[in-house]
């Protein structure tokens, strides 16, 4: 058996990588997440909401992190956000437009001097959007 030269070895490695990638892509095409697997928040898990309320800046449990990921990665159109007003320690509720470049809808009547309170309000709005349930204060 003779040793392979550099070009032959590289060709075999490349073929192996492409073979692996073909198999991987084939497997991934056969496995698709359903809408329910990707975007459902269990409305009974209000314990996760109270965990966020107690510590909005984290660290968060793995379960709460999943909830936050679902809430934060919703398509942008119509997503509620906090907007800094330019005045120190002042945020207002906003809603993202249908397309980038359009104005963010600002709700001037919802002003927050405490960023954590603004985050809690935002969390509650997003919770209701995803679960069709309102979070009542404990």
C-alpha positions in Angstrom: 0.0 0.0 0.0 1.5 3.3 -1.0 1.1 6.6 0.8 -1.3 9.2 -0.7 0.1 12.4 -2.0 -1.3 15.7 -0.7 -3.7 16.2 -3.6 -5.2 12.7 -3.2 -5.6 13.0 0.6 -7.3 16.4 0.1 -9.7 14.9 -2.5 -10.6 12.1 -0.1 -11.2 14.5 2.8 -13.3 16.8 0.6 -15.4 13.9 -0.7 -16.0 12.8 3.0 -17.1 16.3 4.0 -19.5 16.6 1.0 -20.9 13.2 1.8 -21.5 14.2 5.4 -23.1 17.5 4.3 -25.4 15.7 1.9 -26.5 13.4 4.6 -27.0 16.2 7.1 -29.1 18.3 4.7 -31.2 15.2 3.9 -31.8 14.6 7.5 -32.7 18.2 8.2 -35.1 18.3 5.2 -36.9 15.4 6.8 -37.1 17.0 10.2 -39.1 20.2 10.3 -40.4 21.8 13.4 -44.2 22.3 13.5 -45.6 25.7 14.4 -46.7 24.3 17.7 -43.2 23.1 18.6 -41.7 26.5 17.8 -44.0 29.1 19.1 -46.2 27.8 21.9 -46.0 29.2 25.4 -47.8 27.2 28.0 -50.2 29.7 29.6 -50.3 27.6 32.8 -46.6 28.3 33.4 -47.3 31.7 35.1 -44.4 30.8 37.5 -42.1 31.8 34.6 -43.8 35.2 34.4 -43.3 35.8 38.1 -39.7 34.7 37.7 -39.2 37.4 35.1 -41.1 39.9 37.3 -38.7 39.2 40.2 -35.6 39.5 38.0 -36.1 41.0 34.6 -32.3 41.3 33.9 -31.6 37.7 34.6 -30.1 35.3 35.0 -33.1 33.3 33.9 -33.9 29.6 34.1 -33.8 27.6 30.9 -37.6 27.4 30.7 -37.9 31.2 31.0 -35.2 31.7 28.5 -37.2 29.6 26.0 -40.3 31.8 26.7 -38.3 35.0 26.2 -36.8 33.6 22.9 -40.3 32.9 21.6 -41.5 36.4 22.6 -38.4 38.2 21.2 -38.1 36.4 17.9 -41.7 37.0 16.7 -41.8 38.6 13.3 -41.2 42.3 13.7 -44.5 43.6 12.3 -46.6 44.8 15.2 -44.1 43.7 17.9 -44.2 45.9 21.0 -40.9 47.4 22.0 -39.6 50.0 24.5 -38.3 53.2 23.0 -35.9 55.5 24.7 -37.2 59.0 24.4 -33.9 60.9 24.6 -34.7 62.1 28.1 -32.7 60.4 30.7 -34.5 57.5 32.4 -37.6 57.8 30.2 -39.0 55.0 28.0 -42.3 54.8 26.1 -44.1 51.8 24.6 -43.8 51.5 20.9 -44.9 49.1 18.2 -42.8 48.3 15.2 -44.2 49.1 11.7 -45.0 46.7 8.8 -41.8 47.6 7.0 -38.4 48.9 8.0 -37.9 52.6 7.5 -41.5 53.5 8.5 -42.1 55.2 11.8 -42.5 53.3 15.0 -45.9 53.8 16.6 -45.4 55.5 19.9 -47.8 55.3 22.8 -47.0 58.6 24.7 -49.5 57.7 27.4 -47.3 54.7 28.5 -44.2 56.3 30.0 -41.7 54.4 32.2 -39.2 56.1 34.4 -38.0 52.6 35.6 -36.7 50.4 32.8 -37.5 47.2 34.7 -41.2 48.3 35.0 -41.2 49.0 31.2 -39.8 45.5 30.6 -42.5 44.0 32.8 -45.2 45.8 30.9 -43.7 44.6 27.7 -43.5 41.1 29.0 -47.2 41.1 30.0 -48.2 42.4 26.5 -46.2 39.7 24.8 -47.5 37.0 27.2 -51.1 38.0 26.3 -50.2 37.9 22.5 -48.8 34.4 22.7 -51.1 32.8 25.2 -54.4 34.8 24.8 -54.4 35.1 28.6 -53.8 38.2 30.7 -51.3 38.1 33.6 -52.9 39.3 36.8 -50.7 40.9 39.4 -50.1 38.6 42.4 
